[in-house]
Amino acid sequence: MKLFYVLIFSLLLFIAVIVTNNSNDTKRINYASLSKGEINKFVEERNIEPLATENTQNESIILVDGGTYSLSKRSDNGEVVKRSTRWDGSQKEVQLGFRSTGSPYIYLILEDETLIEQAYKVEVMFNDGTSVSKLVEDSRGFILFYDKKAKNLNIEDFELNVYDEDENTLYETKG
């Protein structure tokens, strides 16, 4: 009879542990990028002028003069999580920076009027030989993503080139 009570107690304890573990199992909160309408609302509310906007799977990135905004929407309650980075204005021809976490990217802002008028394409070449580029079109701000899975990739080791329509180098710098 004592064995029966021990088995029942063990079974109840086992069930309690399973129920407790499942109920305490914190839900994984996923994040998503914002819709175009949500981004526009954010921009209007803050009265900012985006130079570039990019969406990844889990965030929206807005590049503005002097900073970036990173916006993510929580899957559990729809709350928008906002992070921003600010820097002082620069007198350089090109402002350049990077983020190496999350969805890594290099951002750049063309500041020089002549460069803005003549630029056709911006290109960043990384130390592993891969490169990313964008056509300038009517923009002076760019967000260029790189593959964080690439082996031996060092975000601080890159070459930036700004080309005119004939592929002549207008501006070059190395990081």
Long-range contacts (C-beta under 8 A, 24 or more apart in sequence): 27-76, 29-74, 29-75, 29-76, 30-58, 30-74, 30-75, 31-58, 31-59, 31-72, 31-73, 31-74, 31-75, 31-81, 32-57, 32-58, 32-72, 32-73, 32-75, 33-57, 33-58, 33-59, 33-60, 33-71, 33-72, 33-73, 34-60, 34-71, 34-72, 34-73, 34-80, 38-71, 38-73, 38-80, 39-71, 42-69, 42-71, 42-80, 50-141, 51-109, 51-139, 51-140, 51-141, 51-142, 52-107, 52-139, 52-141, 52-142, 52-143, 54-105, 54-143, 54-145, 56-102, 56-103, 56-145, 57-103, 58-102, 58-103, 59-102, 59-103, 61-103, 61-105, 61-143, 63-107, 63-109, 63-141, 63-142, 63-143, 64-141, 65-89, 65-109, 68-99, 68-107, 70-102, 93-171, 94-160, 94-162, 94-171, 94-173, 96-160, 96-173, 96-175, 98-155, 98-156, 98-175, 100-148, 100-155, 103-145, 103-148, 104-145, 104-146, 104-148, 104-155, 105-143, 105-144, 105-145, 105-146, 106-143, 106-144, 106-146, 106-155, 106-158, 106-160, 107-141, 107-142, 107-143, 107-144, 108-141, 108-142, 108-144, 108-160, 109-140, 109-141, 109-142, 110-136, 110-140, 110-141, 110-162, 111-140, 112-171, 115-162, 115-170, 115-171, 116-140, 118-164, 118-170, 119-162, 119-163, 119-164, 119-170, 119-171, 120-163, 120-164, 120-165, 121-162, 121-163, 122-160, 122-161, 122-162, 122-163, 123-160, 123-161, 123-162, 123-163, 124-158, 124-159, 124-160, 124-161, 125-158, 125-159, 125-161, 126-150, 126-153, 126-154, 126-155, 126-157, 126-158, 127-152, 127-153, 127-154, 127-157, 127-158, 128-152, 128-153, 136-162
